[in-house]
């Protein structure tokens, strides 16, 4: 497949990663706004959180491929060199905290408000670890992402755009079909409002 063949090229891989990051930036910005008004925007927070999963997986796969090719000694990837030392050191923390935030968030949605226990604490703690790591990551790459995303191949743009659209449809379907109970999340858990 030509799309997968192009991903093997380090420049195309970088553009695909930037394209995924471009969409993720806007989704995460929406998610950040919902944190400021979590009670009324909890359904939006859940839908956007579910939407994040496929683009995050795409970005992890693209960067994982680059990592693998570099350490396997693939000539073109070695020639481009590794990321800066700080970013390489930060990468495992960013990956694990991202998986933890999304994983605990999905578990909270599936289990509902009566099964919070340590899961909500873990969700908050993983967010506290993730936020500064993500901030450093964004500051390191934000100036390059728009140019790289615009330079991506048309097929990459179509594929990533379709993925984000499918993520939106899937998140809405999961929210609706699963009848996720958001109305009782605050009233039943803690009436003094300090759980969120």
PERA-V185251 format. One record per run of one state. SS is the DSSP state (@ for helix, = for strand, . for the rest). FROM is the first residue (numbers start at 1). LEN is the number of residues. Records with the same first field share a line. If there is no record, write none. Layout:
SS = FROM-LEN  FROM-LEN
This chain:
. = 1-1  8-2  37-1  72-3  81-4  112-1  116-1  152-2  178-19
@ = 2-6  10-27  38-34  75-6  85-27  113-3  117-35  154-24
